[in-house]
């Protein structure tokens, strides 16, 4: 992981599940797995309204697809 060109805070989130980005990572994983009670708790902790999540998830998927195409 240390050899990949990722910022340190992203590596910390991915490897250690710590830091601000870890919360967003956990939210994404819970959302993709359909663990709705976990989604609600994590979103609340991050200050994200649950009603915003479908649009945010869709936007993130569109962004990742565009990045993958390049």
Residue pairs with C-beta under 8 A, 6 or more apart in sequence:
1 11
1 14
1 15
2 11
4 11
6 14
9 19
9 20
9 21
10 21
12 18
12 19
12 21
12 22
13 19
13 20
13 21
13 22
13 24
13 25
14 25
16 22
17 25
17 26
23 42
23 45
23 46
24 46
26 38
26 42
27 39
27 42
27 43
27 46
27 48
28 57
28 60
30 38
30 39
30 42
31 39
31 53
31 57
39 50
39 53
40 50
43 49
43 50
43 53
44 50
48 56
